[in-house]
Amino acid sequence: MGRQVATLICCFLAGLGCGTMYIYSAYAPQLASRLALRATSVSFLGMVGNLGMAVTGPLSGSVVDRKGPRIPIVIGAIATSLGYWIIKKSYESSNGSVPVLAFALLIVGIGSTFGFSAVVKSAALAFPRARGFATSVPMAAFGLSAFFMSTLAAELMPGDTLGFLTMLSIVPCTLFVACLPFIRFPEGATTETIEMKPVRTTARGHGHVRSASSVSSDSMTPDATEPAGSSLSPSGDIYGSTLLRSRLFWSHFLVMGVLAGIGQMYIYSCGYCVRALLGGGTAQGDQLEGIDEAAVQTLQSVQVSIISLSSFAGRLLSGSLSDLLAYRYKLQRTWLLVGAGLVSLSAQFAGYSVNSVNHLWLISAETGLAYGICYGSYPTIVGDAFGMKYFSQNWGLLALSPLSVSYLFNMLFGYYYDINSVQDSDGRQVCRQGRLCYSSAFKVTFCGAVFVIALACHVIMTQRKHDRRT
């Protein structure tokens, strides 16, 4: 047990080094000002980092499943350190191009995903009877990363963007290396011997107990399985082409894609929300030009910290709540996604309505909470539905889901911000229309949140009908 606890603690610490992409909005406006970048370019760069995180998921998952956690953690340490070093040098020289910055953020995203895939599966295997809680620990650390890094920077180098970027090139790598000896799979837990504990996956009063590894692609409807005459893998775990023919998988793909995409739009753009509300004279009646830049960066860091803390809470609580729903109340874990959708819906309404930087904390808190519940719930949902033997690969495929949606929402935000902006005397883009700089983007994401709630409810109802028939 002592070794398992040590593994879980180190998974938490390494997880702090995996979530640094979500602190992007704390330094993105300063980077844009230093290098004369438009808001659309800044949104694009954030999406490139997200692209690196998303597309690496299946590859990193395969490496973790086959080789264990050590190699992915080393890759994560090298990639994140190199990426932030390139960004730091570009900022320092005031001579960074969009392609160079895009490459740097891409490898930061790649490194983050390799490290994260390793710590999530290590935590899940360390505590197989409490997988919901165990996976929520590194998930929570991932969400807490931005708060941890921004707080550390505020204490050591307040208002110093160059020092902040230097810190980002050192601290995540150090966490990875320090935790490397303690992050391991349990003895005897190879990819061939991993088995799942029985779980109850049905609604209360209509359930029966079945092994999570036996929940195949027919979890959605009987005809969602492979064609007649084909068979699943001998272990009963679902992966590969069988997974891609599952209606349940694609339903979750859409739910997670839209829900996470909505969150990522605000996470990568909240720094611009701060500047827009200040520039519109809606805070204390001041124009942005009259406010100390260090104070602006502090306000941005506060929003990042609020997002990070609420995401941490959502990720940590969702793991325990999902176990409570499944084991005690015999309810589907998907109900947590309905809750996340409702919280996100409230956040989009606030994003459209709030016209003072003093009330921006509400959007940040609700966005972080919904985002944290989404990512804290889904690893266990994936393990229950498709088994643990190929968990990292399956989770990596599902993690691709926010890519296109997040790109669309982020570019939409950048587009609305740019068309409402004017050039100042130094040739920089400034928007002085307050919330009107970006509020149209929140109209679109509000509709997305409604879609998430409806689809999650459809998944629950369809699963309930199928369980009654069986």
N, C-alpha and C positions, 0 to 999 in steps of 0.2 A: 504493500500500500504506500510506503514511503517513497518508493521510486515513482509510482503513479502520480502522487501529489507533486513531486519535484518536476515531473514532465509537464503537468498541467500549469504549474507556476511559470515555467520557462516558455511554454506555449503562449501564456499571457504576455510575458515580457517581449518575446519576439513579435507577437501580434502588434505591439506598440510601434514597431518599426515597419509594419506592413501597410499602414493606413495613411502614409504621409501625402498621398495624392489629394486627400480631402482638405489639406491645408493650403491648397493652391490659391484659393481666393484671398488668402491673407497677404500674399505678396504679388499676386498677378497685376493689380492696378499700378503698383510701383514699378514693376517690370515693364509694363506697357508705357508708362510715362518716361522711363529712362531710355527705352528703345523706340519710342514714337510708334507704338502699335495701336491699331484700331480695336474696338471692342469685339468685332467679329473675329479678328485674328486671335485675340485672347481666348475667346470661347472655343475656337478651333484647336488651339494648343491644349486646353483642358481636355478636349475630347480625344486628342491623340494619346494623352496619358491614360485615359479611360480605355481607349482602343488597346493599348499595350496590356492593360490588366485583363481585358475581356478575351481577346483572341488567344492569349497564352494559356487560358484556363484548361482546355483539353490536353494540351501538351504537358503542362506542368502536372496535371492530374495523372497522366500516364506515367510520367517519370516517378512521381511519388508512389503510385501503385506498384511499380516494378522494382524500383531501386531503393525505396525508403525515403526518409526525410532529410538525410544529411546533404546529399548533392544539391537538391533544390534550395536549401538554406544558404549554401555557399554561393550559388548563382544569385540568389536574392541580395546577399551582402555586397557582392561585386557590382551588380547592375545598379542598385539604388545609389551607391556611393559615386559611381562614375557619372550617372545622370545628373545628380545635383551639383557635382563639381563642374560640369559643362555649363549648367545654368548660372552658377556663381561666376565663372570666368566671363561669360557673356555680359552679365550685369556689371561686373567690375570694369570691363573695357568699354562698355556702352556700345558694343559692336556685334550684337548677336542678331542673326537673321531668323526668320520664322522656321525655315527648314532645320537649322541647327538646334533651335529650341525644341522643335517637334521631335527630333531624334532623341534629345536628352530626356524629354518627358515620356517618350515611348519606352526607353529602357528602364526608367524608373517604374513605370507600370508593369513591365515584364518582371522585374526583380521583385516587386511587391507581391505579384501573384504566385511566383515560385515559392517564396517564403510562406505565404499564407496557405497555400495548398498543403504544405508539409505540416504546419502547426494544427490545422483543423482536423486532419485525419489522425494525427498523433493523439490529439485530445480525445477524439471519438473512440479510439481503440483503447485508450487508457482506462476509460470508465464506460464499458459497454452497457451497463444496467442503468446508466444515467446519461445517455448520449445527448439528450436535449440540453441539460445543464453543461455538460463537458464541452460541447461544441460552441455553446454560447460564451464561454470564457475567452477564447481567442477572438471570437467574433466581437465581443465587447471591447477587447483591447484594440482591435482594428478601428472601431468607432471612436475610442478614446484617444487615439494617436494624435489627432489634430489638437485636442486640448492639451495633451502632454507636451507636445512640441511648442505650441504657441505660448504656453505658460512658462516653459523653460526659457524661451527666447525673451519673453517680457521681463523675466527676472535678471537674465544675464546681459542682454543687449537690447533694451527698449528702443524702438524706432529705428534700429539698424538693420536694414534689409540685407545688406551684404553679409553681416555677421549671422543673420538668420539663415541664409542660404549655405553659409559655411557649416553651421551647426547641422543642417539637414544632410550634408554630405558625410558627416561623421557619426552622428548618434545612431541612426538605424543600423548601419553596418556594425557598429560596436555591439548593439543588442543582439544581432544575429550571431555574431562570433561568440559572444559570452554564453549564449544559451545553447549553442550547437552540441556540446557534449551530453546534454541532459534530455534532448528531444529525440525520442526513439519510439519505435513500435514495441509493444510488449513481447516478451520472449515467446516464440512459437506462433506469433500472429503474422503469418506470411499471407501473401495475396491468395494462396490456395486454401488456407485454413480459416480465414475470417468467416465467422458465422454471426448471424443476427439473433438477438433475443426475441422471443415472441412479444408482439405488441397488439393492442386492440386498436383497429383503425376505423371502426364504424361508429355510427351515431348511437347515442344512449338508447338502450332498449331494443336495438335491432342488430346488435353486433355479435360477432363470434371471434374467437382468438385465432390468429394465424401468424405465421412467421413473416417478418417484414421482407425477407428475401423471397418469399413466395408471392408477394404482391406484384403481379406482372402487368403487362400493358393492357390486360383486360380490366384493370381497375376502373377504367372510364366506362367502357361498354364492351359487351362480349365480342363484338366484331373488330375491336381495336387490337387484337392479337396478330401474330404472324399468320400468313396464309396457311390454309390446310396443308398438312403434310410436313410442315417445318416444325422446329422445336427450339425451345429456349436452351440457354447454356445448361450443362449438367447441374450446376449449383443452384439454378433457379434465379440467379441474379440477372437483371436486365441491363443491357448496354448496347452500344453500337447501332446497327441497323434496326434491331428490335425496339430499342428506345426511340428511335426516330420515327417509328410507325405507331407510336403510342399517342392516342388522343390526350391522355392525361398529361403526358410530358409537354405537349404543345400548348395545352391550356395553362399549365404552370409557367411555360415560357412567356406567354403573353402577359400573365398577371405580374410576374416578376419584372419583365421588361418595362412595362408601362409604369409600375409603381416605383421602381428604382430610377427609371429615366426622369420621372418628375422630380425626385429628390436630388438627382445629380445636377439638374438645371440650376436649382437654387444654390446648391453647395458650391458649384463652380462660379456662380455669378453674384453671390451675396455681397462681395466687395463692391461691385458696381451699384448694387441697391443702396449701400451706405453712401457712396459718393453722389448718387442721384438725389437722394433725400436731403443731403447737405447742400448740394448745388442748387436745389430748388428752393432753398431758404425755408425749409419746413421744420428744421430742428430748433434752432434758437434765433432764426431770422438772419443768419449769416450766410454769405456766399462761400463756396468752397475755397476760392482764392484767399479768403481772409482767415482761414482756419489752418492752424499748424499741421504740417503733413504728418508729424509723429502722432498727433491726436487722431487724425483720420485713420492711420494704420492701427492705432489702439482700438478704435471703434470696430474696424474690420476684424481684428483678432478676437474681440469680445463675441462677435457673431459666430465666428468659427468655433470658439470655445463652447458656446451654447449648443451649437449643432452637434459638436463632438460629445458633450456630456449627455445630451438627450438621446443621441444614437447609442452611446454606451449603455444607458439605462434600458433602452428598448431591446438591445441585443441580449443583455444579461437577463432581463425579466422574461423575455419571450421563450428562452430555453426552458426555464422552470415552469412557466405557464403552459407550454406545449406538452410537457410531460404530465402536468396536472390534468389537462384536458383529456389526454389520451388514456391515461391509466386510471384515474379516479372517476372522471365523469363520462368516460367512453365517448367523447366527442372528437370530431376530426380536428387535427391541428390547423387545418385550413381556415377555421374560424378566426384565428389570429390575423390572417391576411385581410379578412373583412374589416377587422378593427383597425388595421394599419391603413386601409383604404379610406375609412371614415376620418381618421386623424389627418391624412393627407388632403382630403377634401376641404377640411377646415383650414388647413394651411394655405391652400390655393385661394380661398376666399379672402383670407387675411392678406395674402400677397397682393391681391387686386385692390384691397381697401385701405391698407395702412399708408398713411401719408406723413408719418413722422419717424425719424430714426430712433426716437425714444421707445417706440412700440415695435420695432423690428424684431425684438427678441421673441415675440410670439410666433412669427413665421419660422424663425430659426429653431425654436424648441419643438414645434409641431412637425416640421420637416425632419429634424433629426430623429424624433421618436418614431415616426412612421417608417423612416428608412432603416432604423435599427431593428424594429420588429420584423420587417421584411427579411433582412439578412440574418437575423438571429433565428428565425423560424425555418427558413428554407433548407439548411443542411439536414436537419432531422426529417423533414418532409421527404427529401430526396432519398435518404437512407431507408426510411420506412417503405417508400413506394417501389424502389428499384434495387434495394440491397446494398451491402457494404463492400463487396468484393471489388467492384468497379466504381466505388463511391466518388473518388477524386475525379475520374474521367467524366462521370455523369454530372457532378457538380460544376465542373469546368464548362461543359456544354450549356448548362442552364445559365451560368454566369455570362454567357455571350448575349443573353436576351436584352439587356438594357442598351446595347451598343447603338443600334440604329435609332431607337426612340430617344436616347439621351442626346445623340448627335442632332436630331431634328429639333428637340426642345432648346438645346444650347445655341444652335445657330439662329433659331427663331428669336431667342432673347437678344443675341448680339445684333440681329437685323433691326429689331424695334429700337434698341438703344442707339444704334448708329443713325437711323433716319431721324431721330429726335435730337441729335447732338449737333453742336456747332463747334467751329475751331476757335480756340482762344488766341491770344497774341503770340504765343509760342508755337502755334500750329498743332496743339493737342486737342483731342476730341473731348468736349465737355457738354453734358446735358444739364439744363437748368429747369426742367419741367417736373421735377419731383417724381412721384410715382408714375406719372404719365410717360416717363421714359421707357418703362418696361411693362406696364400693367396689362397690355394686350396679350403678352405671353402667358400670363396667369389665367386668362380666359380659356386658352387652349388646354392648359394643364388641369384646369377644373374639370373639363369634359373628360380628360384622361382618367382622373380619379373616379368619376362616376362609372366609367367603363370597367375599371379594376374591381369595384365593389360588385357590379352586376356579374362579371365573369367568375369571381371567387364564389359567389352564392350559387351560380350554375354548377360549378365543380362540386360543391358540397351536396346539392340536391341530386345530381346525377350519381354521385358515389353512394348516397343513401338509398336510392332506388335500386342500384345494382346489388348492394349488400342485402336488401330485403329479398331479392330474387334468389340469392345464394344462401 
